[in-house]
Amino acid sequence: MAIQQTLIIIKPDGLVKSLTGNIISRLSEAKLTIMGAKVVRVTRDQAARHYEHLKDQPFFEELIQYIVGDVHKTHRVLALVYQGDEAIAKIRDIVGETNPEKANPVSIRGAYGRITTSGVFENVVHASSSPEDAEKEIKLWFEPEEIVEDLYPVKEITLDNIKKTAWA
């Protein structure tokens, strides 16, 4: 068994559909520990960095508009960090496949997701797919002090004469 961290984002469509409670309840079935949680107003830069691996896809711009909240008129997401044994596989089993039409109907994405006419998966949640992706994503969405325990190496930096902790 491997202790892992994973990032989950409840996307704008999940918030608009008032699914937050249902999603967190379902995620709790994994018996993992919440290490961080926050509501985020997603910037275009943050969205582009998160979906950098899809930048050459024809739906990239619509995907960015979706995650920043332009499509559903809610400019926020709920970002969560979970930790525990085999966290990534456990969470991905609960959330289901990325494509809502291929996801198990009892999974979060299978029950609540859809595909737009232009091919964007409005799949309600994001879940990290590997330990490497989880680390990159957690460092993109959270500052070290927003996580209740040290997950990754940090360093002290000075910014505008203020000392703070940053990811190493």
C-alpha positions as CSV (number, residue, x, y, z in Angstrom):
1,M,0.0,0.0,0.0
2,A,1.2,3.5,-0.9
3,I,0.2,6.7,0.9
4,Q,-0.7,9.1,-1.9
5,Q,-2.2,12.6,-2.3
6,T,-4.8,13.5,-4.8
7,L,-6.4,16.7,-6.0
8,I,-10.2,16.8,-6.5
9,I,-11.9,19.9,-8.0
10,I,-15.6,20.2,-7.9
11,K,-16.1,22.1,-11.2
12,P,-18.6,25.0,-11.8
13,D,-21.3,22.6,-13.2
14,G,-21.1,20.6,-9.9
15,L,-21.5,23.8,-7.9
16,V,-24.4,25.1,-10.1
17,K,-26.2,21.7,-9.8
18,S,-25.8,21.9,-6.0
19,L,-23.9,18.6,-6.0
20,T,-21.1,19.6,-3.5
21,G,-22.6,17.7,-0.5
22,N,-23.4,14.6,-2.6
23,I,-19.9,14.6,-4.1
24,I,-18.1,15.0,-0.7
25,S,-20.3,12.3,0.8
26,R,-19.4,10.0,-2.1
27,L,-15.7,10.8,-1.8
28,S,-15.8,10.0,2.0
29,E,-16.5,6.4,1.0
30,A,-12.8,6.2,0.1
31,K,-11.9,6.6,3.9
32,L,-9.2,9.1,3.1
33,T,-8.1,12.2,5.0
34,I,-8.9,15.7,3.8
35,M,-5.6,17.7,3.9
36,G,-6.9,20.9,2.3
37,A,-10.0,22.5,1.0
38,K,-10.8,25.9,-0.5
39,V,-13.1,27.8,-2.8
40,V,-11.1,29.2,-5.8
41,R,-11.9,31.8,-8.4
42,V,-10.0,30.2,-11.3
43,T,-8.0,32.5,-13.5
44,R,-7.4,31.9,-17.2
45,D,-3.7,31.4,-16.5
46,Q,-4.4,28.8,-13.8
47,A,-6.8,27.0,-16.0
48,A,-4.4,27.0,-18.9
49,R,-1.6,25.6,-16.7
50,H,-3.9,22.9,-15.3
51,Y,-5.0,21.8,-18.8
52,E,-1.7,22.5,-20.5
53,H,-1.6,18.9,-21.8
54,L,-4.7,19.7,-23.9
55,K,-3.6,23.0,-25.4
56,D,-3.5,21.7,-28.9
57,Q,-7.0,20.2,-28.8
58,P,-9.8,22.1,-30.8
59,F,-11.9,22.3,-27.6
60,F,-9.2,23.9,-25.5
61,E,-10.7,27.4,-25.4
62,E,-14.2,26.1,-24.5
63,L,-12.6,24.0,-21.8
64,I,-10.9,27.1,-20.3
65,Q,-14.2,29.0,-20.4
66,Y,-15.9,26.0,-18.7
67,I,-13.4,25.7,-15.8
68,V,-13.2,29.5,-15.2
69,G,-17.0,29.5,-14.9
70,D,-18.0,31.5,-18.0
71,V,-20.2,28.7,-19.3
72,H,-22.2,28.2,-16.1
73,K,-22.0,31.8,-14.8
74,T,-20.3,30.8,-11.5
75,H,-16.7,31.8,-11.3
76,R,-15.6,29.4,-8.6
77,V,-14.6,25.8,-7.9
78,L,-14.0,23.8,-4.8
79,A,-10.5,22.4,-4.6
80,L,-9.8,19.5,-2.2
81,V,-6.7,17.5,-1.3
82,Y,-7.1,14.0,0.0
83,Q,-4.4,11.7,1.4
84,G,-4.4,8.0,2.2
85,D,-3.6,4.5,1.0
86,E,-3.9,4.3,-2.8
87,A,-5.8,7.6,-2.7
88,I,-5.7,8.1,-6.5
89,A,-7.2,4.8,-7.5
90,K,-9.8,4.9,-4.7
91,I,-11.0,8.4,-5.8
92,R,-10.9,7.7,-9.5
93,D,-13.0,4.6,-8.9
94,I,-15.6,6.8,-7.1
95,V,-15.6,9.6,-9.7
96,G,-15.5,7.3,-12.8
97,E,-14.0,7.7,-16.2
98,T,-13.3,11.1,-17.6
99,N,-15.9,10.6,-20.4
100,P,-19.3,10.7,-18.6
101,E,-20.8,8.5,-21.3
102,K,-18.2,5.7,-20.6
103,A,-18.3,6.2,-16.8
104,N,-20.0,3.7,-14.6
105,P,-23.6,5.1,-14.1
106,V,-23.2,4.9,-10.3
107,S,-20.0,6.9,-10.4
108,I,-20.1,10.7,-9.9
109,R,-19.3,11.5,-13.6
110,G,-21.6,8.7,-14.8
111,A,-24.5,10.1,-12.7
112,Y,-24.0,13.8,-13.2
113,G,-21.7,14.5,-16.2
114,R,-22.5,15.2,-19.8
115,I,-20.7,16.0,-23.1
116,T,-21.3,19.3,-24.9
117,T,-22.1,19.4,-28.6
118,S,-18.5,20.6,-29.2
119,G,-17.1,17.6,-27.3
120,V,-16.2,19.1,-23.9
121,F,-16.7,16.8,-21.0
122,E,-18.7,18.6,-18.4
123,N,-17.9,15.9,-15.9
124,V,-18.5,17.7,-12.6
125,V,-15.2,16.8,-11.0
126,H,-11.5,16.6,-11.7
127,A,-9.4,13.9,-10.0
128,S,-5.6,13.5,-10.3
129,S,-4.6,10.6,-12.5
130,S,-1.1,9.8,-11.2
131,P,1.1,10.7,-8.2
132,E,3.1,13.0,-10.5
133,D,0.0,14.8,-11.7
134,A,-1.3,15.0,-8.2
135,E,1.9,16.8,-7.0
136,K,1.9,19.2,-9.9
137,E,-1.8,20.0,-9.5
138,I,-1.7,20.4,-5.7
139,K,1.2,22.8,-6.1
140,L,-0.8,24.7,-8.7
141,W,-4.0,25.0,-6.7
142,F,-2.6,25.3,-3.1
143,E,0.0,27.2,-1.2
144,P,2.0,25.1,1.4
145,E,0.3,26.8,4.3
146,E,-3.1,25.8,3.0
147,I,-2.4,22.1,3.5
148,V,-2.6,20.8,7.1
149,E,0.6,18.7,6.9
150,D,3.8,19.0,4.8
151,L,3.1,16.9,1.7
152,Y,6.1,18.1,-0.4
153,P,9.4,19.9,0.2
154,V,9.1,23.6,0.9
155,K,11.4,26.6,1.1
156,E,11.3,30.0,2.8
157,I,11.2,32.9,0.4
158,T,11.0,36.7,0.9
159,L,8.4,38.5,-1.2
160,D,8.0,42.3,-0.7
161,N,10.0,42.0,2.6
162,I,7.6,39.3,3.8
163,K,8.9,35.8,4.6
164,K,6.6,33.0,3.4
165,T,6.7,29.4,2.6
166,A,6.7,28.2,-1.0
167,W,6.9,24.9,-2.8
168,A,10.6,23.9,-3.3
